[in-house]
Amino acid sequence: MHNLPDPYHQPQFYASVPAKRFFAWVIDIVLTFALCLMILPFTAFTGIFFFPALLLIVGFCYRVVTLANGSATLGMRFAAIELRTADGERFDLGAALMHTLGYTVSFAIPILQVASVVMMLTGARGQGLTDSFMGSVALNRRALLRG
């Protein structure tokens, strides 16, 4: 984690990130739901019977693709945050896949999701459970911090 900004010496990188993550999450949920509604007619509306599974699959793919192609979901981009690896690099496909898998497992087991949220709200780097395991962090985008 030596390539990541220090939360005590460079707090601007971590300022309001937990709130921005929540805001981004809400946007991503709405986008995922909208994507599933657009897919529904292509299933001859039988997707209604497995809509939760459709949400899971579409949401998983959405997160992996957007994280691998910009280190942020569309919601995160709107909220001006991005994820970085422990080395300070942008997410590649492997990191995006692992982070999404961790997010999905945490979301499926409520106690893990609660622990993750508590960690985000109380830790200096605002890392959730998956972030802690991977060493990744969510940061305010650097371009917005210049000037």
C-alpha positions in Angstrom: 0.0 0.0 0.0 3.0 2.2 -0.2 1.8 3.6 -3.6 -1.5 4.8 -2.3 -2.1 8.2 -0.8 -1.7 8.4 2.9 -5.0 9.2 4.6 -3.4 11.4 7.2 -1.0 13.3 4.9 -3.3 13.5 1.9 -6.9 13.3 3.3 -8.3 15.0 0.2 -8.1 11.6 -1.6 -10.4 10.0 1.0 -12.7 13.0 1.8 -16.4 12.0 1.7 -15.6 8.7 -0.1 -18.0 6.5 2.0 -20.9 8.8 1.2 -19.9 8.9 -2.5 -19.7 5.1 -2.6 -23.2 4.9 -1.3 -24.4 7.4 -3.8 -22.6 5.5 -6.6 -24.1 2.2 -5.3 -27.6 3.7 -5.6 -26.9 4.8 -9.2 -25.5 1.4 -10.1 -28.5 -0.4 -8.7 -30.9 1.8 -10.7 -28.8 1.3 -13.9 -28.7 -2.5 -13.3 -32.4 -2.6 -12.8 -33.0 -0.5 -15.9 -30.7 -2.9 -17.9 -32.7 -5.9 -16.7 -36.0 -4.2 -17.7 -34.6 -3.6 -21.2 -33.5 -7.3 -21.4 -36.9 -8.6 -20.2 -38.6 -8.4 -23.7 -35.8 -10.4 -25.2 -36.7 -13.2 -22.9 -40.3 -13.2 -24.1 -41.0 -11.8 -20.6 -40.2 -15.2 -19.0 -37.4 -13.3 -17.3 -40.0 -12.1 -14.8 -39.9 -15.6 -13.3 -36.1 -15.5 -12.7 -35.8 -11.7 -12.3 -33.6 -11.9 -9.1 -31.2 -14.2 -11.0 -31.2 -11.8 -13.9 -30.4 -8.9 -11.6 -27.5 -10.9 -10.1 -26.0 -11.9 -13.5 -26.5 -8.5 -15.2 -25.2 -6.7 -12.1 -22.1 -8.9 -11.8 -21.3 -8.4 -15.5 -22.0 -4.7 -15.3 -19.6 -4.3 -12.3 -16.8 -6.4 -13.9 -16.9 -4.7 -17.2 -17.1 -1.2 -15.9 -14.4 -1.8 -13.2 -12.1 -3.4 -15.7 -12.6 -0.5 -18.2 -11.9 2.5 -16.0 -11.5 1.3 -12.4 -15.0 2.6 -11.6 -18.6 1.8 -12.2 -20.7 4.4 -14.0 -22.1 5.4 -10.6 -18.6 5.8 -9.2 -17.6 7.9 -12.2 -20.6 10.1 -11.6 -19.6 10.4 -7.9 -16.0 11.2 -9.0 -14.4 8.2 -7.3 -12.4 5.3 -8.5 -10.9 2.1 -7.2 -7.2 1.5 -7.0 -5.2 -1.7 -6.3 -2.8 -2.0 -3.4 -0.1 -0.8 -5.8 -2.0 2.3 -6.7 -2.9 0.9 -10.2 -6.2 1.0 -11.9 -8.2 -2.3 -11.8 -7.6 -4.8 -14.6 -9.9 -7.6 -15.5 -8.6 -9.9 -12.7 -8.9 -7.2 -10.0 -12.4 -6.3 -11.3 -13.5 -9.9 -11.2 -12.1 -10.5 -7.7 -13.6 -7.2 -6.3 -17.0 -8.0 -7.8 -16.9 -11.6 -6.5 -16.1 -10.2 -3.0 -18.9 -7.6 -3.3 -21.4 -10.3 -4.4 -20.5 -12.7 -1.6 -20.7 -9.8 1.0 -24.1 -8.7 -0.5 -25.4 -12.3 -0.3 -24.5 -12.6 3.4 -26.0 -9.7 5.3 -23.6 -9.8 8.3 -20.6 -9.5 5.9 -22.3 -6.5 4.2 -22.9 -4.9 7.6 -19.3 -5.5 8.6 -18.1 -4.0 5.3 -20.2 -0.9 5.7 -18.9 -0.4 9.3 -15.3 -0.8 8.1 -15.9 1.8 5.3 -17.3 4.3 7.9 -14.7 3.8 10.5 -11.4 3.0 8.7 -8.9 5.7 7.8 -8.9 4.5 4.2 -12.6 3.8 4.1 -12.0 0.2 2.9 -14.8 -2.3 2.9 -14.3 -6.0 3.6 -13.4 -6.9 0.0 -11.1 -3.8 -0.2 -9.3 -5.0 3.0 -8.7 -8.4 1.6 -7.5 -7.1 -1.8 -5.7 -4.1 -0.4 -7.7 -1.9 -2.7 -9.2 1.5 -1.9 -11.7 3.9 -3.3 -10.3 7.4 -3.9 -11.5 10.7 -5.1 -10.4 11.0 -8.7 -7.0 12.7 -9.0 -8.0 15.0 -11.9 -10.6 16.7 -9.7 -8.1 17.3 -7.0 -5.7 19.4 -9.1 -5.9 23.1 -9.3 
